[in-house]
Amino acid sequence: MTDLLYSEEEEALRSAVRDLLRDHCDTAGVVARAESDAPHDLALWKSLADGMGLAGLLVPEALGGQGASHREAALVLEELGRAVAPVPYLTSAVVATEALLECGDEDLLAQLASGRTIGVLAVGLHLAPGAPFAAVQVTDGLLHGELTGIADASAADVLLVPAEDGGLHAVAADAAVITLRPSLDLTRPVATVTLDGAPGRRLGDAGPAVHRALRAAAGLLASEQLGVADWALTETVRHLNERTQFNRPVGGFQALKHRLAQLWLEVVSLRAAARGAADALATGEDTDVAVAVAQAYAAGVAVHAAEEAVQLHGGIGMTWEHPAHLYLKRAKADSIAYGTAGAHRTALAELVDLRAP
């Protein structure tokens, strides 16, 4: 039977990532960065990717990566979600990396593993695994077209672009016009990518690569959502134990205890679902089912936890200076990323042959 508990090595990795984020990703800095024209924290990305080698967790050691599994990558995403860290880890170290692993492009994989190159798969953030995706035209070897809703495109060095010839093409980011669009989640900006005669290098078939990348993204996104929910629960409990009314901690009131107990049960259940998806991706056993189960449940828990954090912090929870709004926005944006909960429930029904009548 699969052991979903964290191993000693995983706990050590968690501790190292959390310490780094505590020193370099304080909430005040994240709030301030969200107001700026440069939402990505590239200095933090360098520390994570280059200093700790986390960009190459899923890349084989022979290509300069760590040769780790999705369980370790999920743990990193859990901590990044807990800090709402504005870094392109999910999009580069997971999504783009998985696409390149499917294509077998060793050169680009080595570049992404080093952390010095950021890759982004140019498909919409909202797409679920197996959903049809937009592709650009290829004329005389040059790419033409527009792709929308591309997460972290503004931080990319290389774009992995699906084309109508059925291939996935590597395009230098400076050969495209990248236009930032308004995004609810200020820590993960989305953009429109316009290609007007951009040269590209064919890497492999787009279909299998995009499907593999989106499946891994959906499965590991649940760990990021777990991090968001766990932060919201932990900080809300701490706040309610510190705040007093009528000379007693607010957290002692029975009605609030019931709300927090219900939220705790939801977060614990989400942890099991997220760990199950990460382990399934690592082992290849019942992967589609585990990913669909995790995403069918994760969005609701993360949003509920963030909403409770805002409400139970009272007036301060409604202010811009407090980070609760960042977690609520991340939870809301994640709820439609890589497929909605409804889309994953539909997929799960198909997988286990329990279709609606």
TORROMI-932064 format. One line per 2 residues: number of its first residue (from 0); their letters; for each residue x, y, z of C-alpha. Coordinates in pm, 1 decimal. Last residue first. Example, Ala and Ser with C-alpha at 12.3 -4.5 7.8 and 13.67 -1.06 7.14 Angstrom:
BEGIN
1	sa	1367.0,-106.0,714.0 ~ 1230.0,-450.0,780.0 .
REM end
This chain:
BEGIN
356	pa	-2783.0,961.9,-1706.0 ~ -2459.6,1105.3,-1557.1 .
354	rl	-2154.5,895.9,-1628.3 ~ -2021.9,657.6,-1365.7 .
352	dv	-1775.0,461.2,-1580.0 ~ -1473.4,517.1,-1351.7 .
350	le	-1279.9,726.3,-1605.5 ~ -1588.4,893.5,-1750.7 .
348	al	-1711.4,1004.4,-1409.1 ~ -1360.9,1129.2,-1329.3 .
346	at	-1355.7,1344.0,-1642.8 ~ -1690.1,1498.6,-1549.0 .
344	rh	-1565.7,1560.3,-1196.7 ~ -1250.8,1716.2,-1344.9 .
342	ag	-1452.3,1956.1,-1557.9 ~ -1667.6,2049.4,-1258.8 .
340	at	-1362.8,2121.8,-1044.5 ~ -1244.2,2358.9,-1313.4 .
338	gy	-961.3,2272.7,-1550.3 ~ -591.0,2353.9,-1553.8 .
336	ai	-654.3,2677.3,-1364.6 ~ -1016.9,2764.2,-1285.3 .
334	sd	-999.5,2718.0,-907.5 ~ -637.5,2832.4,-912.3 .
332	ak	-752.5,3186.2,-988.2 ~ -991.6,3185.7,-692.5 .
330	ar	-731.3,3038.0,-456.6 ~ -465.7,3285.6,-573.9 .
328	kl	-711.7,3572.5,-529.5 ~ -807.7,3456.8,-180.8 .
326	yl	-442.8,3411.4,-87.2 ~ -351.2,3758.5,-210.8 .
324	ha	-649.9,3908.3,-27.0 ~ -528.6,3760.2,301.7 .
322	ph	-194.9,3943.2,269.5 ~ -291.8,4234.5,498.8 .
320	ew	-193.8,4573.2,357.3 ~ -481.3,4573.6,109.0 .
318	tm	-738.0,4567.5,388.7 ~ -1038.9,4336.6,420.5 .
316	gi	-870.2,4098.8,664.3 ~ -800.0,4391.2,897.3 .
314	gg	-1172.8,4445.7,943.2 ~ -1240.8,4096.2,1072.0 .
312	hl	-965.6,3835.4,1049.5 ~ -1246.3,3579.9,1054.5 .
310	qv	-1389.7,3703.1,725.7 ~ -1066.7,3713.8,523.0 .
308	ae	-938.7,3384.4,660.1 ~ -1277.9,3220.5,606.7 .
306	ea	-1271.0,3323.3,241.6 ~ -919.5,3182.9,202.7 .
304	ah	-1020.5,2848.8,354.9 ~ -1334.4,2826.6,141.0 .
302	va	-1139.4,2905.8,-176.7 ~ -875.1,2643.7,-99.2 .
300	vg	-1133.2,2381.5,-5.2 ~ -1350.0,2433.7,-312.3 .
298	aa	-1055.5,2425.4,-549.1 ~ -903.4,2106.8,-409.8 .
296	ya	-1192.7,1862.2,-441.8 ~ -1243.6,1786.1,-811.6 .
294	qa	-875.2,1867.0,-859.6 ~ -759.0,1588.2,-631.2 .
292	va	-1006.0,1332.2,-767.2 ~ -915.6,1414.6,-1128.6 .
290	va	-544.1,1378.8,-1057.5 ~ -593.6,1045.9,-879.1 .
288	vd	-811.6,909.0,-1160.1 ~ -571.2,1010.1,-1437.0 .
286	td	-270.2,872.2,-1250.2 ~ -407.5,530.5,-1163.6 .
284	eg	-46.4,413.5,-1113.0 ~ 229.8,608.7,-1290.0 .
282	ta	452.7,598.6,-982.4 ~ 545.2,966.4,-949.2 .
280	la	222.4,1100.7,-1097.0 ~ 26.6,868.6,-867.4 .
278	da	231.1,989.7,-568.8 ~ 157.4,1352.7,-649.6 .
276	ag	-213.7,1280.9,-695.5 ~ -235.6,1089.5,-367.2 .
274	ra	-48.7,1361.3,-181.7 ~ -300.6,1616.3,-311.6 .
272	aa	-598.1,1399.5,-213.5 ~ -462.3,1327.3,135.5 .
270	rl	-375.7,1691.8,195.4 ~ -720.4,1793.4,72.1 .
268	sv	-879.9,1568.1,333.4 ~ -671.4,1731.6,605.8 .
266	ve	-769.0,2076.1,474.0 ~ -1138.8,1988.1,475.5 .
264	lw	-1127.1,1849.6,829.3 ~ -946.9,2162.4,948.1 .
262	lq	-1211.9,2381.1,784.5 ~ -1486.8,2200.7,972.5 .
260	al	-1297.6,2243.1,1299.0 ~ -1241.5,2611.7,1223.5 .
258	rh	-1609.7,2675.6,1166.9 ~ -1707.2,2481.2,1479.1 .
256	kl	-1453.6,2668.1,1692.6 ~ -1592.2,2997.1,1560.7 .
254	aq	-1940.7,2910.4,1683.6 ~ -1803.6,2791.6,2017.2 .
252	fg	-1620.0,3110.4,2107.8 ~ -1270.7,3028.3,2233.7 .
250	gv	-1104.4,3163.7,1920.6 ~ -1212.2,3512.4,2023.0 .
248	pr	-967.6,3492.2,2311.2 ~ -1121.2,3610.6,2642.0 .
246	nf	-1139.8,3945.4,2819.8 ~ -1480.2,4039.5,2673.7 .
244	qt	-1322.9,4017.8,2328.6 ~ -967.3,3910.4,2260.6 .
242	re	-750.5,3864.6,1950.9 ~ -448.2,3639.4,1995.5 .
240	nl	-619.8,3299.8,1967.0 ~ -831.1,3422.8,1678.2 .
238	hr	-525.1,3545.5,1491.6 ~ -333.2,3218.8,1534.5 .
236	vt	-631.7,3011.6,1423.0 ~ -673.1,3235.1,1116.7 .
234	et	-303.4,3215.8,1034.3 ~ -300.4,2836.0,1045.5 .
232	la	-621.3,2792.6,845.9 ~ -524.9,3038.9,572.0 .
230	wd	-172.0,2902.0,549.3 ~ -307.9,2547.0,517.7 .
228	av	-550.9,2650.0,245.0 ~ -284.7,2821.8,33.4 .
226	gl	-41.1,2532.8,78.6 ~ -310.7,2281.3,-12.9 .
224	qe	-387.1,2483.1,-325.1 ~ -20.0,2453.2,-421.3 .
222	sa	-43.1,2080.1,-359.4 ~ -355.2,2056.9,-576.7 .
220	ll	-164.0,2233.9,-852.9 ~ 54.5,1923.0,-861.6 .
218	ga	-214.7,1707.9,-1019.8 ~ -344.1,1973.5,-1256.6 .
216	aa	4.7,2064.3,-1375.2 ~ 105.8,1700.3,-1420.5 .
214	rl	-202.6,1641.2,-1635.2 ~ -143.8,1964.1,-1824.7 .
212	ar	215.8,1870.0,-1913.0 ~ 131.1,1516.6,-2020.3 .
210	hv	-153.8,1637.9,-2240.5 ~ 57.0,1914.9,-2392.9 .
208	ap	340.0,1675.4,-2481.6 ~ 110.1,1405.1,-2618.7 .
206	ga	-64.1,1651.0,-2852.8 ~ 227.3,1876.5,-2948.3 .
204	dg	439.7,1620.8,-3131.1 ~ 810.8,1693.7,-3112.5 .
202	lr	1060.2,1972.8,-3061.8 ~ 1017.4,2180.9,-3376.4 .
200	rg	1239.7,2488.5,-3365.9 ~ 1072.5,2824.3,-3410.6 .
198	pa	1126.9,3147.6,-3600.6 ~ 869.8,3421.7,-3531.5 .
196	gd	681.0,3553.8,-3835.0 ~ 427.2,3749.9,-3638.0 .
194	lt	372.4,3572.6,-3306.8 ~ 147.0,3729.7,-3046.3 .
192	vt	139.3,3602.4,-2687.7 ~ -139.6,3734.9,-2466.8 .
190	av	-52.0,3749.5,-2100.8 ~ -127.2,3609.5,-1757.8 .
188	pr	17.9,3724.7,-1428.5 ~ 76.7,3486.2,-1135.7 .
186	tl	126.1,3693.5,-817.9 ~ -148.1,3944.5,-899.1 .
184	dl	-409.4,3670.7,-917.3 ~ -718.3,3843.5,-1055.5 .
182	sp	-537.0,3913.1,-1380.5 ~ -555.0,4208.5,-1614.9 .
180	rl	-359.8,4125.6,-1930.5 ~ 13.2,4150.9,-1998.6 .
178	ti	111.5,4172.3,-2363.8 ~ 392.2,3952.3,-2491.9 .
176	va	503.9,4022.4,-2848.6 ~ 713.4,3728.6,-2960.5 .
174	ad	1073.6,3697.0,-3085.1 ~ 1201.5,3804.8,-2740.7 .
172	aa	1045.1,3492.5,-2593.5 ~ 1260.6,3266.3,-2808.8 .
170	va	1036.3,3009.2,-2972.6 ~ 1048.6,2633.5,-2918.0 .
168	hl	792.0,2455.2,-3133.8 ~ 545.9,2179.1,-3044.7 .
166	gg	427.4,2004.7,-3357.8 ~ 90.7,1913.1,-3501.6 .
164	de	140.0,2123.7,-3816.3 ~ -115.6,2363.3,-3667.2 .
162	ap	137.0,2478.8,-3408.2 ~ 175.7,2436.7,-3034.3 .
160	vl	422.7,2687.3,-2883.3 ~ 682.2,2616.3,-2616.5 .
158	lv	800.9,2965.0,-2522.3 ~ 1158.7,3042.4,-2422.0 .
156	da	1300.4,3307.6,-2191.2 ~ 977.0,3341.6,-1999.1 .
154	as	898.8,3596.2,-1727.2 ~ 622.8,3777.1,-1919.3 .
152	ad	475.3,3442.7,-2022.3 ~ 401.0,3366.8,-1656.0 .
150	ai	55.1,3226.0,-1738.0 ~ -62.2,3228.9,-2099.5 .
148	gt	-426.2,3340.0,-2117.0 ~ -428.6,3404.0,-2489.8 .
146	le	-242.8,3273.2,-2795.8 ~ -209.1,3475.4,-3115.1 .
144	gh	-85.1,3367.4,-3455.2 ~ 203.9,3331.2,-3696.6 .
142	ll	503.2,3098.9,-3674.1 ~ 780.6,3086.8,-3932.5 .
140	gd	903.2,2768.6,-4107.8 ~ 776.6,2876.7,-4447.7 .
138	tv	432.9,2940.1,-4297.5 ~ 331.8,2772.5,-3971.2 .
136	qv	1.4,2875.6,-3814.7 ~ -60.7,2892.6,-3441.5 .
134	aa	-236.5,2639.8,-3220.7 ~ -518.4,2666.4,-2968.3 .
132	fp	-588.9,2380.3,-2729.3 ~ -849.3,2105.2,-2719.5 .
130	ag	-904.8,1970.1,-2366.7 ~ -732.2,1645.0,-2271.1 .
128	pa	-588.4,1778.3,-1946.9 ~ -783.3,2089.7,-1845.1 .
126	lh	-726.4,2430.2,-2003.8 ~ -768.5,2745.7,-1793.0 .
124	lg	-402.5,2852.3,-1803.7 ~ -422.6,2879.6,-2182.3 .
122	va	-146.3,2709.2,-2378.3 ~ 195.8,2854.9,-2450.8 .
120	lv	409.5,2621.8,-2239.4 ~ 652.1,2845.3,-2052.9 .
118	gi	1026.3,2799.0,-2009.0 ~ 1256.2,2992.9,-1779.8 .
116	tr	1627.5,2961.8,-1852.8 ~ 1890.8,3011.8,-1583.2 .
114	gs	1718.6,2759.4,-1358.5 ~ 1980.0,2495.3,-1440.7 .
112	al	1706.7,2238.1,-1500.2 ~ 1550.3,2463.0,-1765.0 .
110	qa	1873.0,2470.8,-1963.6 ~ 1925.9,2096.4,-1929.6 .
108	ll	1572.3,2031.2,-2046.4 ~ 1628.0,2262.0,-2342.3 .
106	de	1926.8,2061.2,-2460.8 ~ 1773.5,1721.1,-2384.7 .
104	dg	1463.2,1757.7,-2600.6 ~ 1284.2,1428.6,-2535.7 .
102	ce	943.7,1548.8,-2652.9 ~ 768.0,1399.4,-2351.4 .
100	ll	1036.8,1529.8,-2118.5 ~ 1003.1,1867.9,-2288.2 .
98	ae	632.2,1884.4,-2211.7 ~ 696.4,1779.6,-1851.2 .
96	ta	958.9,2053.0,-1813.6 ~ 727.7,2320.3,-1952.7 .
94	vv	456.1,2228.0,-1701.4 ~ 665.5,2144.2,-1394.2 .
92	as	980.8,2354.3,-1352.8 ~ 856.3,2629.0,-1586.9 .
90	tl	484.7,2687.2,-1522.8 ~ 472.5,2558.1,-1166.9 .
88	yp	791.2,2738.2,-1063.8 ~ 722.6,3073.6,-1229.3 .
86	vp	784.9,3278.3,-912.9 ~ 553.2,3518.2,-727.0 .
84	av	550.5,3324.1,-396.0 ~ 201.9,3290.9,-254.1 .
82	ar	391.3,3195.5,67.0 ~ 182.5,2886.0,150.6 .
80	gl	148.4,2821.2,-221.0 ~ 527.2,2817.5,-256.2 .
78	ee	545.1,2574.3,36.7 ~ 296.7,2334.7,-120.4 .
76	lv	464.7,2378.6,-456.9 ~ 793.4,2257.7,-307.9 .
74	la	615.5,1956.3,-158.3 ~ 455.5,1876.5,-491.9 .
72	ae	796.4,1882.2,-662.2 ~ 922.5,1632.9,-404.0 .
70	rh	628.8,1399.3,-462.6 ~ 659.0,1447.1,-837.7 .
68	sa	987.1,1259.1,-829.7 ~ 1355.6,1343.4,-804.3 .
66	gq	1620.8,1309.6,-1076.1 ~ 1793.5,1623.2,-949.7 .
64	gg	1863.0,1780.3,-1288.2 ~ 2184.3,1829.4,-1486.1 .
62	la	2081.1,1624.2,-1786.8 ~ 2223.8,1294.9,-1656.1 .
60	ep	2052.8,1366.7,-1324.0 ~ 1712.2,1329.6,-1485.6 .
58	vl	1483.3,1636.7,-1478.7 ~ 1185.9,1639.3,-1240.8 .
56	lg	1366.9,1827.0,-963.4 ~ 1547.3,2053.4,-1210.3 .
54	al	1408.3,2390.4,-1109.1 ~ 1472.4,2301.9,-744.5 .
52	gm	1850.3,2326.5,-766.3 ~ 1880.7,2507.6,-432.2 .
50	gd	2089.1,2806.8,-544.8 ~ 1996.4,2798.0,-911.7 .
48	al	1624.6,2734.9,-900.4 ~ 1517.5,2851.9,-556.9 .
46	sk	1768.8,3133.3,-514.3 ~ 1733.3,3239.5,-876.5 .
44	wl	1353.6,3241.1,-844.6 ~ 1382.1,3459.6,-535.4 .
42	al	1588.3,3709.3,-733.4 ~ 1339.9,3681.4,-1018.6 .
40	dh	1048.6,3795.4,-802.9 ~ 778.5,3817.8,-1067.8 .
38	pa	526.0,4101.8,-1038.4 ~ 741.0,4360.5,-1218.8 .
36	ds	509.7,4655.0,-1292.0 ~ 450.0,4703.0,-920.3 .
34	ea	144.4,4668.2,-697.3 ~ 189.9,4293.1,-650.7 .
32	ra	550.1,4359.7,-552.2 ~ 435.3,4554.4,-245.2 .
30	vv	204.6,4273.8,-133.3 ~ 478.7,4015.3,-186.5 .
28	ga	727.6,4228.6,8.5 ~ 490.0,4268.0,300.2 .
26	td	428.0,3892.6,298.2 ~ 793.2,3804.3,337.5 .
24	ch	952.7,3613.8,52.5 ~ 1331.2,3615.7,100.6 .
22	dr	1401.9,3503.5,457.5 ~ 1082.6,3307.8,527.4 .
20	ll	1091.6,3172.5,173.7 ~ 1440.2,3033.4,225.2 .
18	dr	1346.7,2880.4,559.3 ~ 1035.3,2724.7,407.5 .
16	va	1234.0,2571.7,123.0 ~ 1491.2,2420.1,360.1 .
14	sr	1227.8,2288.8,600.2 ~ 1024.5,2134.5,320.5 .
12	la	1332.6,1962.0,181.6 ~ 1409.7,1819.2,525.1 .
10	ee	1049.0,1702.0,556.8 ~ 1079.5,1531.1,219.9 .
8	ee	1399.0,1355.7,325.2 ~ 1237.4,1238.6,649.9 .
6	sy	945.0,1100.3,450.5 ~ 607.2,1271.7,430.4 .
4	ll	313.9,1035.7,470.6 ~ 145.5,909.0,154.2 .
2	dt	264.2,551.3,197.3 ~ 131.5,343.7,-92.0 .
0	m	0.0,0.0,0.0 .
REM end
